[in-house]
């Protein structure tokens, strides 16, 4: 069975609640950006910054990402 390189969270992004958090691979996929471009756009205020969600782990809020996507559409 071939594994998909698309994170499940990205495939199901539309079904996630606004309060959910996703990791960097999903953010990269949503915006079709590289890691460095994601962080460059965070500095420019175009993508919301990541938040600490666990010990050493960070994530992006789905509701905030949806707002950022709507702003560039």
C-alpha positions in Angstrom: 0.0 0.0 0.0 1.4 3.4 -1.1 1.5 6.0 1.6 0.2 9.5 0.8 2.7 12.3 1.3 -0.2 14.6 2.1 -0.8 14.9 5.9 -4.2 13.7 7.0 -4.8 17.0 8.7 -4.4 18.8 5.3 -6.7 16.3 3.5 -9.4 16.9 6.2 -8.6 20.6 6.9 -12.2 21.7 6.0 -13.6 19.4 8.7 -11.3 20.6 11.5 -12.8 22.9 14.1 -11.4 26.5 14.3 -10.0 25.6 17.7 -7.8 22.8 16.3 -4.1 23.1 15.8 -2.0 21.8 12.9 1.7 21.4 12.4 4.1 22.9 9.8 3.6 20.3 7.0 -0.1 21.3 6.9 0.7 25.1 6.8 3.2 24.5 4.0 0.6 22.6 2.1 -2.2 25.1 2.6 -0.2 28.0 1.3 2.1 26.0 -1.1 5.1 27.5 0.6 8.5 26.1 1.7 9.4 26.2 5.4 11.5 29.3 4.9 8.7 31.1 3.0 6.2 30.2 5.8 8.4 31.9 8.4 9.1 34.8 6.1 5.4 35.4 5.8 4.9 35.1 9.5 7.4 38.0 9.9 5.5 40.0 7.4 2.2 39.3 9.2 0.6 37.4 6.4 0.5 34.1 8.3 -0.3 33.9 12.0 2.6 32.9 14.2 2.8 29.4 15.7 1.9 28.7 19.3 3.4 26.4 21.9 1.0 23.4 22.1 3.1 20.9 24.0 6.5 20.5 25.5 8.8 21.4 22.6 5.9 21.3 20.1 4.3 24.1 18.2 1.2 24.4 16.0 -0.9 26.8 14.1 -4.5 27.6 15.0 -6.9 26.4 12.3 -9.3 29.4 12.7 -6.4 31.9 12.3 -5.1 30.0 9.3 -8.5 30.2 7.7 -8.6 34.0 8.2 -5.2 34.3 6.6 -6.2 32.2 3.6 -9.4 34.3 3.2 -7.3 37.5 3.2 -5.1 36.4 0.3 -8.0 35.0 -1.8 
